[in-house]
Amino acid sequence: MASLPTPPAQPDDAAESYVGLAADAAERQATSRGWDTVRAVPPGTFLTMEFRHGRINFQVEDDTVTRCWVG
């Protein structure tokens, strides 16, 4: 049986540090810190629950990040 691949390391970044930032500033910051995928969604959006390494998610309301999570 083949071994499972080791996922790449994620940026050492605190998701809560993005809350309160403007959406565009948060996206620039996340990209500069090494996140491969930055996803911004409005509150109440239905999302799949799969975990993706290298992805950071922003809930954005009135152009401000109100929640942030990894995966």
C-alpha positions in Angstrom: 0.0 0.0 0.0 1.3 3.4 -0.9 1.9 6.0 1.8 -0.3 9.0 2.0 1.2 12.2 0.7 2.2 14.9 3.2 0.3 18.1 2.6 2.3 21.3 2.3 2.8 23.4 5.4 0.3 26.3 5.8 1.4 29.8 6.6 1.9 30.4 10.3 -0.8 33.0 10.6 -3.5 33.9 13.1 -6.9 33.9 11.3 -8.4 36.2 13.9 -5.9 38.9 12.9 -7.9 39.5 9.7 -11.2 40.3 11.4 -12.0 44.1 11.1 -9.8 44.6 8.1 -11.2 45.9 4.8 -11.7 43.0 2.4 -9.2 44.1 -0.2 -6.5 44.8 2.5 -7.2 41.4 4.1 -6.8 39.6 0.7 -3.5 41.4 0.0 -2.2 40.6 3.4 -3.2 36.9 3.1 -1.5 36.6 -0.3 1.7 38.2 1.0 1.8 35.8 3.9 1.7 32.8 1.6 -1.9 31.7 1.4 -2.5 29.9 -1.9 -6.3 30.5 -2.0 -8.2 33.4 -0.5 -12.0 33.1 -0.5 -14.3 36.0 0.5 -18.0 35.2 0.9 -21.0 37.1 2.3 -22.7 36.0 5.5 -25.1 33.0 5.0 -23.3 31.6 2.0 -23.5 27.9 1.6 -20.1 26.3 1.4 -18.8 22.8 1.1 -17.0 21.5 4.2 -13.9 20.0 2.6 -10.6 21.1 4.2 -8.1 22.5 1.7 -4.5 23.2 2.8 -3.4 26.7 1.9 -6.9 28.2 1.8 -8.1 31.0 4.1 -11.7 32.1 4.1 -13.2 35.5 4.9 -16.8 36.3 5.7 -17.2 39.8 4.4 -20.0 42.2 5.3 -20.1 45.9 4.2 -16.5 45.4 2.8 -15.2 44.4 6.2 -14.0 40.9 7.3 -16.3 39.8 10.1 -15.1 36.2 10.4 -12.1 34.3 9.2 -11.2 30.6 9.2 -8.6 28.3 7.6 -9.3 25.5 5.2 
